[in-house]
């Protein structure tokens, strides 16, 4: 749990397409989290270290991984130095 992202939301117009995208780039299976009026998918915490690779910013500031999602949004994921 040391490097887990606690919560973030990425909106999409096509949940099936977005699900396939994130499952493919991270090499994981998203967990359905559907409610009466909203459908969501959740990342499995234990697998968050797998996927798009990371770039070291510096030994002081840690790492960042950047990607473009299926809606064209640029997303940066940041982790603190170990």
N, C-alpha and C positions, 0 to 999 in steps of 0.2 A: 504494500500500500504506500510505500515511500514516494513513488513517482506517479501515483494515480491522479488523474484529473477528476476533481470531485463532481463537477456538473458543468455542462455547456449545452446549448441548444443550437442546432443548425436547421433552419427551415428549408423545406423543399416542396416543390409542386408535384413531384412524382416520387412517392415513398419507395416503390419497388426499384426504380432506377437508382435512387440514392443508396438504398440498402445494398444493392449489388456492387456499387462503386466502393463503398467503405469496406464491405466484406472482402473485396478483391485487393484493394491496396494495403489493408492491414492483415490479410490472411486469417480472418476470424469469422465467426458467425455472430451476427447481432442478435440480441435477445428481444423478442416482441414485447412491448409494454403498452398494450392497447386498452383504452378505457372507452366508456360509452360514446363520448363526443370527440375523442382525439386518438390518433394512432402514433406511436413512437417506437423507436428502436434504441436499445441500450448497448453500449460497448461492454464486453466482459472485462472487468478490471484486471484480472490476472494476465490478459493478453495485450495490454496497452503498450508494452515494450516492443512488440513486433510491428513490422510494417514499413513505412515510407523512408526510413533512415533519418539520421539527424546530422546537423552541422554544429560544430562547437563555435559559440560566439566568443568566449574567452574562458579561462580557468576560473575567473571571478563570477561571470554571469551565466555559465552553463551552456545549454544546447537549444537549438530550434529546428523544427521540421516544418516545411512549408509545402502546401499543396493547393490545387485548384479543384473544387468539388464539381459535381454534375450541374450545378446551377450557375457556375462561373465565379463563385466566391473564393477569394484567396484566404486561406486559413493557415495560421501559424500556431504551432503547439510548442510551448516552452517548458523546459525542465531545468531545475536548479542544478548547480554543480554537485557531483557526488562527494 
